[in-house]
């Protein structure tokens, strides 16, 4: 992430879970999808992405399997687990509460 678009701790996890709810993807594709969906505002670098993927895998919210990328290269594909879908729902609710609270402060001041 660039300094101007640094995310709150945990937000990257939420974005990864959301992107993987669409379909299994390899790391580079996850970063590109986040960039695309954010209209090029959020750029996730490998130094942030791969530790987050390993953390989510360790928590059993995602799982990984080797496959072949669109470039015919071996790549690790990540997919959401059942526990990951449940976590995504909880994280989306938490994000909604947080963003509503921040908007309330910004509008009031």
Backbone as JSON, one array per atom type, in Angstrom:
{
  "sequence": "XXXXXXXXXXXXXXXXXXXXXXXXXXXXXXXXXXXXXXXXXXXXXXXXXXXXXXXXXXXXXXXXXXXXXXXXXXXXXXXXXXXXXXXXXXXXXXXXXXXXXXXXXXXXX",
  "N": [[0.84, -1.17, 0.0], [0.45, 2.27, -0.66], [1.62, 5.16, 1.13], [-0.41, 7.09, 1.33], [-2.68, 5.6, 1.04], [-2.81, 3.72, 3.06], [-4.13, 1.02, 4.87], [-6.43, 0.44, 7.57], [-5.53, -1.71, 10.25], [-6.35, -5.03, 9.66], [-8.15, -4.45, 7.65], [-7.13, -5.15, 5.15], [-7.27, -7.92, 5.34], [-10.06, -8.25, 5.33], [-10.63, -7.3, 2.73], [-9.29, -9.2, 1.17], [-10.67, -11.56, 1.89], [-13.2, -10.88, 0.9], [-12.72, -10.6, -1.89], [-11.93, -13.21, -2.47], [-14.33, -14.47, -2.05], [-15.61, -14.41, -4.38], [-14.28, -16.08, -6.25], [-11.75, -18.69, -6.41], [-8.34, -17.59, -6.3], [-4.98, -16.7, -7.33], [-2.18, -15.13, -5.66], [-1.18, -12.76, -7.05], [-3.37, -12.18, -8.7], [-5.3, -11.61, -6.79], [-4.33, -9.2, -5.68], [-4.49, -7.61, -7.99], [-7.25, -7.65, -8.48], [-8.26, -6.3, -6.25], [-7.11, -3.8, -6.7], [-8.35, -3.17, -9.14], [-11.13, -3.17, -8.45], [-11.14, -1.1, -6.62], [-10.83, 1.03, -8.21], [-8.22, 1.68, -8.89], [-7.2, 2.87, -6.6], [-6.44, 1.49, -4.28], [-3.55, -0.23, -3.77], [-2.05, -3.17, -3.34], [0.89, -4.33, -2.04], [3.34, -6.98, -2.42], [4.7, -7.43, -0.06], [2.84, -6.91, 1.89], [0.63, -8.41, 1.14], [1.25, -11.27, 0.99], [2.03, -12.05, 3.67], [-0.46, -11.56, 4.88], [-2.1, -13.41, 3.53], [-0.92, -15.82, 4.42], [-1.46, -15.58, 7.16], [-4.29, -15.64, 7.16], [-4.66, -18.17, 6.13], [-3.51, -19.71, 8.13], [-5.36, -19.24, 10.13], [-7.4, -20.7, 9.19], [-9.3, -19.6, 7.52], [-8.98, -19.32, 4.88], [-7.93, -21.54, 2.26], [-5.28, -23.22, 0.52], [-4.2, -24.34, -2.69], [-2.16, -25.85, -5.14], [-2.0, -24.83, -8.52], [-2.43, -24.1, -12.03], [-1.59, -21.06, -13.53], [-3.04, -18.41, -15.56], [-0.99, -17.87, -17.24], [0.22, -20.24, -17.7], [1.84, -21.02, -15.6], [2.99, -22.4, -12.54], [1.08, -21.86, -9.68], [-0.05, -20.79, -6.47], [-3.27, -21.2, -5.48], [-5.81, -19.57, -3.74], [-8.64, -20.1, -1.69], [-11.83, -19.46, -0.2], [-12.81, -20.76, 2.93], [-15.46, -22.52, 4.68], [-15.51, -21.51, 7.28], [-14.19, -19.16, 6.72], [-16.07, -17.81, 5.16], [-18.03, -17.3, 7.07], [-16.54, -15.66, 8.76], [-16.06, -13.52, 7.03], [-18.66, -12.44, 6.79], [-19.05, -11.51, 9.44], [-16.94, -9.66, 9.59], [-17.67, -7.84, 7.62], [-19.97, -6.72, 8.76], [-18.83, -5.53, 11.01], [-17.14, -3.68, 9.74], [-19.07, -2.04, 8.51], [-20.27, -0.87, 10.78], [-18.06, 0.54, 11.83], [-17.36, 2.28, 9.67], [-19.71, 3.78, 9.47], [-19.69, 5.06, 11.95], [-17.34, 6.62, 11.7], [-18.09, 8.27, 9.55], [-20.17, 9.62, 10.83], [-18.78, 11.18, 12.7], [-17.19, 12.75, 10.98], [-19.13, 14.24, 9.63], [-20.27, 15.67, 11.68], [-18.4, 17.37, 12.71]],
  "CA": [[0.0, 0.0, 0.0], [1.2, 3.51, -0.58], [1.37, 5.83, 2.39], [-1.69, 7.81, 1.3], [-3.81, 4.67, 1.03], [-2.61, 2.66, 4.02], [-5.39, 0.54, 5.4], [-6.49, 0.09, 8.97], [-5.17, -3.1, 10.49], [-7.48, -5.93, 9.47], [-8.91, -4.12, 6.45], [-6.62, -5.97, 4.06], [-7.86, -9.25, 5.52], [-11.44, -8.15, 4.87], [-10.62, -7.19, 1.27], [-8.88, -10.5, 0.62], [-11.8, -12.48, 2.06], [-14.27, -10.48, -0.02], [-12.31, -10.94, -3.25], [-11.95, -14.67, -2.61], [-15.7, -14.96, -2.02], [-16.03, -14.45, -5.78], [-13.69, -17.27, -6.86], [-10.36, -18.92, -6.0], [-7.37, -16.78, -7.05], [-3.61, -16.69, -6.85], [-1.85, -13.87, -5.01], [-1.11, -11.61, -7.95], [-4.73, -11.89, -9.14], [-6.0, -10.97, -5.66], [-3.87, -7.81, -5.64], [-5.02, -6.92, -9.17], [-8.7, -7.48, -8.33], [-8.45, -5.21, -5.28], [-6.75, -2.57, -7.42], [-9.4, -2.93, -10.14], [-12.39, -2.84, -7.8], [-11.0, 0.19, -5.94], [-10.57, 2.01, -9.27], [-6.79, 1.99, -8.85], [-6.85, 3.61, -5.39], [-5.76, 0.58, -3.36], [-2.53, -1.08, -4.39], [-1.5, -4.05, -2.3], [2.19, -4.85, -2.44], [3.59, -8.36, -2.0], [5.14, -7.42, 1.33], [1.65, -6.9, 2.75], [-0.31, -9.44, 0.7], [1.58, -12.66, 1.31], [1.86, -12.31, 5.11], [-1.9, -11.62, 5.16], [-2.58, -14.71, 3.03], [-0.45, -16.86, 5.35], [-2.21, -15.41, 8.41], [-5.65, -16.12, 6.92], [-4.57, -19.62, 5.96], [-3.25, -20.24, 9.48], [-6.61, -19.13, 10.88], [-8.33, -21.6, 8.5], [-10.34, -18.84, 6.83], [-8.74, -19.63, 3.48], [-7.08, -22.7, 2.03], [-4.5, -23.05, -0.69], [-3.88, -25.52, -3.5], [-1.37, -25.5, -6.31], [-2.67, -24.94, -9.8], [-1.75, -23.46, -13.14], [-2.11, -19.72, -13.79], [-3.4, -18.1, -16.95], [0.28, -17.83, -17.99], [0.75, -21.61, -17.66], [2.84, -21.13, -14.54], [2.51, -22.97, -11.29], [0.7, -20.8, -8.74], [-0.86, -21.21, -5.33], [-4.6, -20.62, -5.53], [-6.44, -19.45, -2.43], [-10.1, -20.1, -1.72], [-12.47, -19.23, 1.08], [-13.38, -21.93, 3.6], [-16.75, -22.25, 5.32], [-15.2, -20.61, 8.4], [-13.85, -17.88, 6.12], [-17.33, -17.14, 4.76], [-18.63, -16.8, 8.31], [-15.71, -14.54, 9.21], [-16.33, -12.42, 6.11], [-19.92, -11.82, 7.21], [-18.81, -10.77, 10.68], [-16.05, -8.53, 9.3], [-18.44, -6.84, 6.86], [-20.81, -6.02, 9.74], [-17.94, -4.69, 11.8], [-16.72, -2.57, 8.88], [-20.22, -1.15, 8.35], [-20.39, -0.1, 12.03], [-16.92, 1.45, 11.91], [-17.44, 3.34, 8.66], [-20.83, 4.64, 9.84], [-19.23, 5.88, 13.06], [-16.4, 7.61, 11.17], [-18.88, 9.26, 8.79], [-20.89, 10.45, 11.8], [-17.83, 12.16, 13.25], [-16.8, 13.68, 9.91], [-20.27, 15.11, 9.31], [-20.63, 16.46, 12.85], [-17.35, 18.32, 13.07]],
  "C": [[0.89, 1.24, 0.0], [0.8, 4.22, 0.7], [0.0, 6.51, 2.43], [-2.89, 6.87, 1.33], [-3.58, 3.5, 1.99], [-3.95, 2.29, 4.65], [-5.3, 0.31, 6.9], [-6.13, -1.38, 9.12], [-6.43, -3.97, 10.37], [-8.27, -5.65, 8.2], [-8.43, -4.93, 5.25], [-7.18, -7.38, 4.14], [-9.29, -9.27, 4.99], [-11.5, -8.1, 3.34], [-10.26, -8.51, 0.61], [-10.04, -11.5, 0.73], [-12.92, -12.16, 1.07], [-13.94, -10.88, -1.45], [-12.37, -12.46, -3.46], [-13.36, -15.25, -2.51], [-16.26, -15.09, -3.43], [-15.57, -15.73, -6.47], [-12.29, -17.47, -6.32], [-9.41, -18.11, -6.89], [-5.98, -16.98, -6.49], [-3.3, -15.27, -6.37], [-1.86, -12.66, -5.91], [-2.51, -11.2, -8.42], [-5.54, -11.21, -8.04], [-5.63, -9.5, -5.61], [-4.45, -7.01, -6.81], [-6.53, -6.68, -9.04], [-9.01, -6.36, -7.34], [-8.18, -3.87, -5.94], [-7.86, -2.19, -8.4], [-10.69, -2.46, -9.47], [-12.34, -1.5, -7.06], [-10.71, 1.32, -6.93], [-9.15, 2.58, -9.13], [-6.37, 2.82, -7.63], [-6.04, 2.74, -4.45], [-4.81, -0.32, -4.13], [-1.86, -1.88, -3.29], [-0.17, -4.6, -2.79], [2.4, -6.25, -1.86], [4.0, -8.44, -0.54], [4.0, -7.37, 2.32], [0.73, -8.08, 2.42], [0.03, -10.83, 1.22], [1.57, -12.95, 2.81], [0.37, -12.39, 5.5], [-2.48, -12.94, 4.7], [-2.16, -15.84, 3.97], [-1.2, -16.79, 6.67], [-3.63, -15.96, 8.26], [-5.69, -17.63, 6.75], [-4.35, -20.29, 7.32], [-4.51, -20.23, 10.33], [-7.72, -20.0, 10.28], [-9.5, -20.87, 7.86], [-10.18, -18.96, 5.32], [-7.91, -20.91, 3.41], [-6.4, -22.53, 0.69], [-4.27, -24.39, -1.38], [-3.1, -25.05, -4.72], [-2.17, -25.73, -7.58], [-1.85, -24.23, -10.86], [-2.4, -22.12, -13.43], [-2.47, -19.55, -15.25], [-2.17, -18.01, -17.84], [0.96, -19.19, -18.04], [1.91, -21.76, -16.68], [2.2, -21.71, -13.31], [2.25, -21.84, -10.29], [-0.15, -21.4, -7.63], [-2.18, -20.45, -5.39], [-5.23, -20.68, -4.15], [-7.94, -19.44, -2.6], [-10.62, -19.95, -0.3], [-13.0, -20.55, 1.65], [-14.75, -21.55, 4.16], [-16.56, -21.29, 6.49], [-14.85, -19.21, 7.87], [-15.08, -17.1, 5.68], [-18.02, -16.55, 5.98], [-17.86, -15.58, 8.81], [-15.94, -13.32, 8.33], [-17.61, -11.7, 6.5], [-19.75, -10.98, 8.46], [-17.96, -9.53, 10.44], [-16.79, -7.44, 8.51], [-19.35, -6.04, 7.81], [-19.98, -5.07, 10.58], [-17.49, -3.47, 11.0], [-17.85, -1.56, 8.7], [-20.4, -0.28, 9.59], [-19.29, 0.95, 12.13], [-17.05, 2.6, 10.92], [-18.61, 4.29, 8.93], [-20.43, 5.57, 10.97], [-18.27, 6.97, 12.59], [-17.14, 8.68, 10.39], [-19.66, 10.18, 9.73], [-20.01, 11.54, 12.39], [-17.47, 13.19, 12.18], [-17.91, 14.67, 9.57], [-20.58, 16.07, 10.45], [-19.62, 17.57, 13.13], [-17.15, 19.33, 11.96]]
}
